[in-house]
Every structure is written in C-alpha cells, then in structure tokens.
Amino acid sequence: MRNRRGVKLFLLLGLLFTFIIPQSVYHAYGHGLSGDMVSASIGDRNLTLRVDMRPSFLLAEAPQDATIEMRLYDTNTDKNIRQVTYLVNLYKGDKLLMRDWFYAADGDLFIKVRSMDQPNVVVNAEKEQTMDAWIGSKEAPALAQGPIFLEGGLYHFAIEIFTIDFVKTILKDPVKYDAYVSIGETTTYSVTDGREISIRTYYDKIGNISLDEENKLVKFSMPINWDPRYLAQVPLIHEEVVIPKSFAGLVAEKYTGVVNGIRLPEGAVIADTTNPDETIVHYMIPNQQLLALAAHVNSMPNGDSQHAEFTLAPGTVDIGIPLPKGGSSGQVMAMSKSFHTMMSWSPTMIEPEKPTSFTFSIMDIRSGAMINDATYDFVLVKDGQEIFRKQGQAIAGIGSEQFAFKESQQGSVTVILENINNTGESADFNIQVVPEFPFGAFVAMIALVSLVILATKIKFLQAKFSSLV
C-alpha cells in the first residue's frame, strides 16, 4: 500500500511539473540596413509591416532616387491588408524630416524619394479624398522631394496605421510601428604624408578615426544603442576599412578586430586583398554576436553604452578578450561555375518562431574578390515546396537576410541563392530547424529525473530496512 501511495505521489508531482511549464510568445524583428520588418496585433490578427528601400544601398555622397516600399500583411496568411492609411514620420536622429499621410488600396505603399538640398519635403501625388492622403502605388509612386538621405546613418520611420480593410473606418487606437533604414557614408582619415584610410559605414555615422602607426592599430567609433531589446532587431552590422597598400605595416592577409574591448571571432573580420592598390577589411557582426557584445558592454560599470569602439590590427593578434561562446554562428560554403559563396547564420541553433539572420559573402571563384552589388533571389525550400522568396543585393559582396521559421517548418530546409548576379547560377545550403526546448521543460525534466532517483533510493532503503526487521 505504501508503495502504491509513493507511486501516486510521484505521478502527481510529475503532472504538477508538467502543467507549470510556462508558455511564452516570442516576437522579434529585424531592422537597419536596407529594410525592416515589424509586427503588431490588431484585435485577433497579427499584422506585419515590411519596409524596404530600393536600391538596397545608397551613399550620401552620391545621392540618387530611391523607392521606399511599405507592405502591411497578415502574418499568418501572408495576404495583404487592403485600404490602409499610413501616417509616416521620418526622422534623422531627433530631427523630423517628413510627416505626411499616405494611402494604399492594396496595402502596398510606394514612395519615391528624391534627395534635394531644400528646407522642407514636398510630396506630389494624387489624393484619396476620405483621409486626404497621398496615393502611392507601384505604377505611380508618390514623389517626396527634399532633404532626405542627404546624410549617412540611420533613418527612423515612425509609422501609424489609421485605417485597414475600410478606408472610412478609422481605428480607435492607431497601430504604431518603428522601422529603420541605413544610408551608407564614407569617412576619410588623412595622414600627414597625404595617405588616406577610408571607412565606409553601412549602419551609422563614423567618428573619432585614429591611426596608431607604432602599434599598427586603426581605431574608430560609431553610435549604437547597446540595449539588447533594440539589438535583437538588428540582423547585421557591416563596416569596411579601406587601407592603401602603401601602408606597409598595416597590410596583411588576416586581421584581428576588437569592439569595446572584445575580440571578435575570425569569421567576423574578412580581408579582401585582391585589389592591387588597397585592402578592404570587412567587419561583419551578426545578431548573436551583437547580443553577446551587448551583454559585455552593459556589464562594465564604466563602459560606453552609446558607442561601438572599433580597433583593427593586422595579423592574428592577442588583443582584447575573446567574445563569449554565446556569440557564435554557423557557416557553410558552396561553389558554382563563377562564384564562391559563403553563408553564415546566427544564432547557430535555428529554432521556430525566432528570427535567424543569414549573411552571404559572394566572391569571384577565380580571383577571390568580392562581387560588388551582386543580385540574387533568397529562396527557402521545405519538403520540395518553396516557403519564402525575396530579391536581394550583396552590397560590396555581402548580403543579409532574416527569416523566422514557423513551427510547421521544423526539420531540414534548403537555402538557395538563385540567379546570382543574373547569371542563372545558384548556391544551395542545407540547414536544420530544430524544435525549441524551453528552459521550463528542461527544469521540469531535471525535477522529474531527480524524483525518479529519489523514489528509487526510498524504495531501496525501504527494502533494506524490511530485511533488517
């Protein structure tokens, strides 16, 4: 009888641990670079707003027309939301550059941006009469002319949705989204003898450039928000350091990169040495490494929580402290007739409902040089069925994409870069999407195993005691 009660107690405790495992919903999104994707709930629907800029890379010193596309769609069905009225606020830092109303009958809003050095932004397009909003379609985008994208760095779109489904029905509580795009900028540091080191940013403005010729170090800084909630949305930080080969002491085949005192993994710092006149060193820091860096920066009592401080040294040098193990990423390679393609992803373990950042390096298979502005189609295939497709561009040979797999997409998935640089050539990579193993389940499993061991010991002691009696 005692044994039965012990078993019943064991089963009851097991059920108790089973039911107290916490359930959680995870929402994370990507921003910066040439596009952004954010989600919010309206009633019982989860709606995603995607913001893309074309071309995917602009240089402030060479302004050209750009098109901003905003798409509002149902996250579960991937179908566009119709009759959407957008209130678009565009900021550079704290400065408001544009605030205006736009309307998209099919949910896809197109705004052509023409950078002009004038006091204010002027919009020209037909208007939707109910909300007095500018209409921007793919065939006839709204034209916004003014001081937009004249400076490099991060631009903030604060967007509010006022109507969905029916233009005459205004939402009681407008839905707010924050999205970001980045404009590239080249900053040059001149040395006394006329030589120059250039740094091109694909994220935010560069400052405090210095060259320590004695110790062979290049240093610079960039504003950044080290809050992990913010960085969870940033798929990649990409910076380039251009070193003329006349700097004999700084030219090398490999480089060591440090950010805020943390030494980055070898794969995060890549040198392109194929140009006879200069070496281009790429900092490529994916999301998981950014989060590991943030954990370190935020733990320092006197650390700079508003800047990324970069240090670059030629060769493999023991400077800084190694990035913690949490900042790892996976990496695979593929070769075709013309291209050598490398793909890395972060985090290493790909789990459903959590965003995964993919980074691609596309190089000429003969020379090893990065293929500038290479175009491609980013395609995901599961069980022979295409589940996602998006056009992309590898700026300076490096492209970045982000995707969150669904629970139904666990298992083997093929990542394909199709039609690389319009050659018809492709690169295929296989990855595994694994089921999430919640920490609560882990704790419960440990508890249950402990109970099994405890029950076994009790049974053993009872038997031993009975034999003595």
PyMOL commands that set and color helices and strands:
alter all, ss='L'
color gray80, all
select helices_A, chain A and resi 2-19+228-231+248-250+266-268+287-299+325-327+407-409+420-422+439-468
alter helices_A, ss='H'
color red, helices_A
select strands_A, chain A and resi 35-42+45-54+66-74+84-92+95-104+108-115+122-124+127-128+133-135+142-146+153-163+170-183+185-190+196-201+207-212+217-223+236-244+255-259+262-263+269-272+278-286+307-314+321-322+330-335+339-346+355-364+374-382+385-394+398-404+411-418+427-433
alter strands_A, ss='S'
color yellow, strands_A
deselect
rebuild
show_as cartoon
